[in-house]
Amino acid sequence: MKKFTLLMAILLPGLIASAQTDSTAVSDSTHAKNDTIRVGNILIIKKGGKGSKEEKGTSITMGRSNTQRNNSKVSTNWFIFDLGFANYDDQTDYTNTGNFLVNKPGTASFGKGDFKLRTGKSVNVNIWIVMQKLSLAKNYVNLKYGLGLELNNYRFKSPISFKENGVLPYSGGMQTNDAFIFEDSISFSKNKLAADYLTVPLMLNFTSNPNHPKKGVSLSAGVSAGYLYSQRNKQVSDSRGKQKNKGEYDLEKFKLSYIAELGLGPVRLYGSYSPKSIFDHSLDIRPYNVGLRFSNW
């Protein structure tokens, strides 16, 4: 009971202030037929003034009206999901990678073929916790921005393994404190590098039908900035079972990407491309993603 009394003591002044700010009343008996009072999100309408022949009565409505929502310059969309494919443009100079790539004795040097992906199994999943749209020109031109998680899984065809530091394989016990990639001695049924980012997108949006976004055409383009918060090499093999190796694999901590979105009726497509390698010093691998977006606008 004490908690309830305390809660009412906190909320009541705010409710009174809201009523003083938002309440409106029309009392002109000559011209006005209805009296309207708003208390916060509660709308009370008394129909039929003095001398009115209209049916009298009182209606109470909870929440803002559609007109008020449509007139708002900011709209919010919670928990937007993306599902697509992850890949990259490999522009690495494999003659100049230092000690980052470790070959088996008697085998050819690393090349682009060693970093080819299983395209059907390399996926990108994005979870946009919140996305907002700010109207710049009557909801036909908008600024879109948000915050979310960008999850990338790169599935390799070759048996390559990532290590943060330790003994270099095939070196007779040589130690290193740097990250490196080596050609493993076994084959894997699953071998992927996961790179997860906390990402903030910023786009300029154009839409043909702001009142019914799922019936019109929309186009958005802009940039996103991401911070790498997790990286791991997950492998599955008959001899070692399931392994998840976490470490610092020379991945760049920050990621800047060009992003775009195309809406055709209810269908939303998205794409992103980073003009800079996701690796810091070693490989020149520039990632891109394409897929479907599940969003209200």
Secondary structure as GFF3:
##gff-version 3
##sequence-region A 1 297
A	DSSP	alpha_helix	2	22	.	.	.	ID=ss1
A	DSSP	beta_strand	35	39	.	.	.	ID=ss2
A	DSSP	beta_strand	42	47	.	.	.	ID=ss3
A	DSSP	beta_strand	57	62	.	.	.	ID=ss4
A	DSSP	alpha_helix	66	71	.	.	.	ID=ss5
A	DSSP	beta_strand	74	90	.	.	.	ID=ss6
A	DSSP	beta_strand	101	102	.	.	.	ID=ss7
A	DSSP	three_ten_helix	112	115	.	.	.	ID=ss8
A	DSSP	beta_strand	123	137	.	.	.	ID=ss9
A	DSSP	beta_strand	141	155	.	.	.	ID=ss10
A	DSSP	beta_strand	160	163	.	.	.	ID=ss11
A	DSSP	beta_strand	166	167	.	.	.	ID=ss12
A	DSSP	beta_strand	175	176	.	.	.	ID=ss13
A	DSSP	beta_strand	180	183	.	.	.	ID=ss14
A	DSSP	beta_strand	190	207	.	.	.	ID=ss15
A	DSSP	beta_strand	217	237	.	.	.	ID=ss16
A	DSSP	beta_strand	241	246	.	.	.	ID=ss17
A	DSSP	beta_strand	254	264	.	.	.	ID=ss18
A	DSSP	beta_strand	267	273	.	.	.	ID=ss19
A	DSSP	beta_strand	285	294	.	.	.	ID=ss20
###
